[in-house]
Amino acid sequence: MESIEQILDLDRYPIDRPDSSAYRALVKKCKDDLAEYGMYNLNQFMRQKATDAAAKEIYPRFVSESFHHKRLHNIYFKKHIPNLPSDHPALQIHETSNHTLCADQLTETTPIQIYQYQPLIDFIAATMDKPKLYQMDDSIAKVNFMAYHEGEALNWHFDRSEFTVTLLLQKPDAGGLFEYRSDLRTDNDPNYDGVAKLLCGSDPEKKLMDVDAGTLNIFRGKNTAHRVTPIEGDKARIISVFSYFDRPDVCFSTDELLGFYGRAEPVTA
Ligand SMILES: [Fe+2]
C-alpha cells in the first residue's frame, strides 16, 4: 500500500501539520469559502498518479459487483409534502441512476485509506467549527463509490445530512457537472415557488461547477438544491462519498441499507 504522502498532496495542503501557520491559513480559507459559497474545494488534493490508479482499479468492479440504483423521485425524495398539492411544480419527478459500490467491497483501496486518515478528519472538523468528527460505524455505508455512465445523472435534491464530503476519482469527457442553487430554502421557509422556478429552468441564481479528478469537496447541501448533470460520452464519472458525523457509532438502519444498496449485510472477504 502507498504511503499517505504518495497519495495526497500534503505539500500543497498541510493537513498533517496542525501547529503550522500554513495549516491555520488553509483552515481560514476553507471557512471563508464555506461562509460565502456553502462549500470548499481542495483541488487536486489526491495526487494525479494515485487518482488515476484508484479509478483504474475500482472501475472494473462496477461492472460485476455494483448495485444499480435507479429511481424516480422529486427534489424531496418524499411521496407527499404536507400542504403542497401533488401537482405543484415543486414536486415534479426526475430520474436518478448510478451504480454503487460500498466500503466493504473496496477495503484495500486508497479512497478508504484517505477516509480513515485522522488528520483529514480533524482538518474537516476544524473547518466546520466542530470539536470532533467521527467515521461511521457502518462497514457498508461509511464510504460509497458511484459511477455514472452516459446519460445517467444524480438529479435535483437536498441532502439529508448537514454536510457531504466527496472525492472525485474520474471526470467524464463532457457533462457530469455539479449544478447548484445556494440557499434556495431555509429551515423555516421551504420556498416551494422558488423550488418550482429552479426545476422549470428559470432561476438565474443557478450555478455550475466543474472540478478536476482528485478534488476533495466539502458541501453544505441541506438547503442548497443540487444535482449532477447527465454524463456525455463513454468515460464514466466516478466519485467517492465519505460519511462523517459529529457523534460516534452512527449506522444506517436495515431499511436505509436496503434502500440505498439493495443489501443489509456486508460482504465477507
Ligand atoms: Fe447531495
Boltz pocket constraint, residues with backbone or C-beta under 6 A from the ligand:
constraints:
  - pocket:
      binder: B
      contacts: [[A, 157], [A, 158], [A, 159], [A, 164], [A, 221], [A, 226]]
      max_distance: 6.0
